Structures are given as C-alpha cells and as structure tokens.
Amino acid sequence: MPEWLVLTLAVGLVCAVVVAVPLLRHRTASSDEDTSETPDVIEYMVMMVGVVYAIVLGLAIAGVWEARGAAEDSARREAQALYEVTQRVEVYPADVRDDIRAQVAEYASYTVHTDWPRMTEGVEPSAHGAELLAAVRGDITRQAPASDLQAQAYQPLLDQIAIADDARHVRVGAAQSTLPGVVWFGLVAGGVVIVGLIFTLQIRRSVRELLLAGVFSALIVFLLFLVWNFDAPFGREGTESAEPFMELIVNT
C-alpha cells in the first residue's frame, strides 16, 4: 500500500472518530447536563500531558532524522570510495584496470538490485555483497606495482577500499529500525491518550470547535506517520535512496 494512502486513511479515520464522538455525545446527553464548561484542573492536566508528549515526539523525530542522515551519508561515502578506486586504477595495465572496474560495477549493481530491496524491508543484506567487495580488495592487493605511478597509487587504493568496507558495515547496521518496540508503544499510546483527552474538554458541535479538534488529531497522526516513515533509514519502498550506487554504475 502506498505511503500516501496509509497517511490518508489514518488521518481520515481518526478525524472521523474525533468529530463523531462529540456529535453522538451531545445527542445522547441528558437535558440537565452542562456541556459548555470544563473544570480548570482538567484543562491544566491536558496542557501538561500535551507538553510532555510533544517533547517526546520531538525527540523521536530528531532521532530518526539523524539516523536517516547517517545512513545516507554512509552510502554516499561507500559509493564515493569505490568511484575513487575506479579512477585510481587508471595507472594499471588495461586488463587489470578493466577487471577491477567490472568487479566494482558488479558490486554496485548487486547492492542496488539485491541488497537495497532487503534493506527497505528492514532485513539485513546478504553476505554476498561482502564477498564481492573482498574480491575487489584481493585483486588490488595481489597486483604488484610495476612502476612508480602504480606504487604511488597502490596504498591509496587500499585506503579507499578500507573506507568503502567501513561504510558498508555502517550501512548494514543502519538497515534495521531505529526506534525499539517499547518506544513505539509509548508513542502510539501517548497519541491515543492525547486524542482521547480532547473529549474531556467539552467540545461542542460548533463548526469551529470540531474543525480545531479534527486538525489537532490530524497533526498528531501526521507526526506519528513522519516518525514511522523516517524510522526506515533507507525508505520503505523503491531504490531512490540508492542513487549514489546508481551513479557509480553509470560512471563505471
């Protein structure tokens, strides 16, 4: 199901409940019940709970946003390091150069078409990607420098492979969800409590009050959706976040 459809259904469902409950409550309220005033202590409690939940929600959004940025940075560093390898092997013989570039292209293609779909599903990438990268390192390591230019390029090539390997480990580690289950339970339960507290404020059937209640509920749902979306560092569908490796395939 597309993400925009999930958000639309969630917002529509919550807003429908928030608007329907006050309407039903006023229809079933007794004639002597005062629905126009809310005790001050309830308003104070709603305000305090709302402030605490806003702080927790803000920290959650900041955490998943930072995790997504770190994941994207690791993918960019890995692709850049491999691109440097394809450029620095220019000083090697044509057969060695072409072989190394072909292996880098194979690794990048495997990362995009096999590893990335697994990561967007929250599954750890397979070990075959590490084997392909190790093969590139092995070919470079076994190639003895035959000239001064090759000798000067040898160690930088190994350094770039080490950078790519380190960035790959970071990328693999970032494939899992950022927030643990207990945090998600707190966020969802807190959202339900916050929306539920709206009903203690004696909302009347005026268009203005119902509209404000609906907008507030939609905002809570949208923020929770934002956390859920960012909680997948490489996205939840497609390979758009694999753009650095796609560029590597094109340029190799």
PyMOL commands that set and color helices and strands:
alter all, ss='L'
color gray80, all
select helices_A, chain A and resi 3-28+40-91+94-120+128-142+148-173+181-201+207-230+240-251
alter helices_A, ss='H'
color red, helices_A
deselect
rebuild
show_as cartoon
